[in-house]
Amino acid sequence: MSSQDRSDEIGALLERAKTIAVVGLSDSPLRPSHGVSAYMQHHGYRIIPVNPNIKGALGEKAVASLGDIKEKIDIVDVFRRSENVPEVVDAAIKMGVSAIWMQEGVIHEPSAKKARDAGIFVVMDCCILKEHRKRFS
């Protein structure tokens, strides 16, 4: 697949997505997860913070795990260390999400393959804010 095709797939995903579960979203405005999520929220996406260590972020109530979310999720955005990706992918597969986005520096090839084999679109080691800005700003 050429990078152009991939770009178009990312653009299409960002156009159709409405709800993003952000795994590892911090309530601190100084953290990249907070800034990226605030940007996406500002551009019309519903953000669901997934972090057992906070009560909420960006005006949304946090949930402890992906399994606690009862609504349809379009993208699971991962702001966790790479070694934590397998459990996130397993939960996302169980939920039937259509896309998993691993932020810059988050790389886990076996989990990416597992997700793709389950029919999930995977973006890895890539910033969702930068990709959105590239296409829609």
C-alpha positions in Angstrom: 0.0 0.0 0.0 1.5 3.4 -0.9 1.7 6.1 1.6 -0.8 8.1 -0.4 -3.4 5.3 0.0 -2.6 5.2 3.7 -3.1 9.0 4.0 -6.4 8.7 2.3 -7.4 5.9 4.8 -6.4 8.1 7.7 -8.3 11.1 6.3 -11.4 8.9 5.8 -11.1 7.6 9.4 -10.8 11.1 10.8 -13.8 12.3 8.7 -16.1 9.5 9.8 -15.0 9.2 13.5 -17.0 10.9 16.2 -15.9 9.4 19.5 -12.3 8.8 20.6 -11.4 6.8 23.7 -8.0 8.1 24.8 -6.2 5.5 26.8 -3.7 7.2 29.2 -5.3 10.6 29.0 -3.9 12.8 31.7 -5.8 15.5 33.5 -2.6 17.7 33.5 -2.6 20.3 30.7 1.2 19.9 30.6 1.0 16.4 29.2 0.9 15.7 25.5 -2.2 13.4 25.9 -4.1 16.4 27.3 -3.1 18.8 24.6 -3.8 16.4 21.7 -7.1 15.4 23.2 -8.1 19.1 23.8 -7.3 19.8 20.1 -9.4 16.9 18.9 -12.3 17.9 21.2 -12.1 21.4 19.9 -12.5 20.0 16.4 -15.7 18.3 17.2 -14.7 14.9 18.5 -16.1 13.4 21.7 -13.3 12.4 24.0 -13.6 9.7 26.6 -10.7 9.7 29.0 -9.5 6.1 29.9 -7.4 6.3 33.0 -8.0 4.7 36.4 -6.0 7.4 38.1 -8.1 10.4 37.3 -11.8 11.4 37.8 -12.0 13.2 34.5 -10.4 15.5 31.9 -11.6 18.1 29.4 -15.0 18.2 31.1 -15.6 14.4 30.5 -15.8 11.8 33.2 -13.0 9.3 33.1 -13.4 5.5 33.0 -10.9 3.1 34.5 -10.7 0.8 31.4 -12.0 0.4 27.9 -14.3 -2.3 29.1 -16.2 0.3 31.1 -17.3 2.1 28.0 -20.8 1.2 26.9 -21.1 3.4 23.8 -19.7 3.0 20.3 -16.1 4.0 20.0 -14.7 5.0 16.6 -11.0 5.3 17.6 -9.0 4.0 20.5 -6.1 6.4 20.9 -3.2 5.0 22.9 -1.0 7.2 25.0 0.6 4.4 27.0 4.0 2.9 26.9 4.5 0.2 24.2 4.6 -2.6 26.7 1.0 -1.8 27.7 -0.4 -2.0 24.2 -1.3 -5.7 24.2 -4.0 -5.4 26.9 -5.4 -2.3 25.2 -5.6 -4.1 21.8 -7.3 -7.2 23.5 -9.9 -4.9 25.0 -10.4 -3.0 21.8 -10.9 -6.3 19.8 -13.5 -7.4 22.4 -15.4 -4.1 22.0 -15.4 -4.4 18.2 -13.7 -1.0 17.6 -12.9 -0.1 14.0 -9.6 1.7 14.6 -6.7 1.8 17.0 -4.3 4.7 16.9 -0.9 4.4 18.7 0.6 7.8 19.2 4.2 8.8 18.3 6.7 6.5 20.0 4.0 3.8 20.8 5.0 0.8 18.8 4.0 -2.8 19.2 4.1 -4.9 16.0 2.6 -8.1 17.4 -0.4 -6.2 18.8 -0.8 -4.2 15.5 -0.8 -7.5 13.6 -3.4 -9.0 16.0 -5.6 -6.0 15.6 -5.3 -6.0 11.8 -6.1 -9.7 11.8 -9.3 -8.9 13.7 -10.3 -6.4 11.0 -9.2 -3.3 12.9 -7.5 -0.3 11.1 -4.3 0.4 12.9 -2.2 3.6 12.9 1.1 3.2 14.8 3.8 5.7 15.9 1.9 8.6 14.5 0.3 11.7 16.1 -3.5 12.1 15.5 -3.3 15.9 16.0 -0.6 16.2 13.3 -2.5 14.0 10.9 -5.7 15.9 11.5 -4.0 19.3 11.1 -2.3 18.1 7.9 -5.7 17.3 6.3 -8.3 19.7 7.9 -6.6 22.9 8.9 
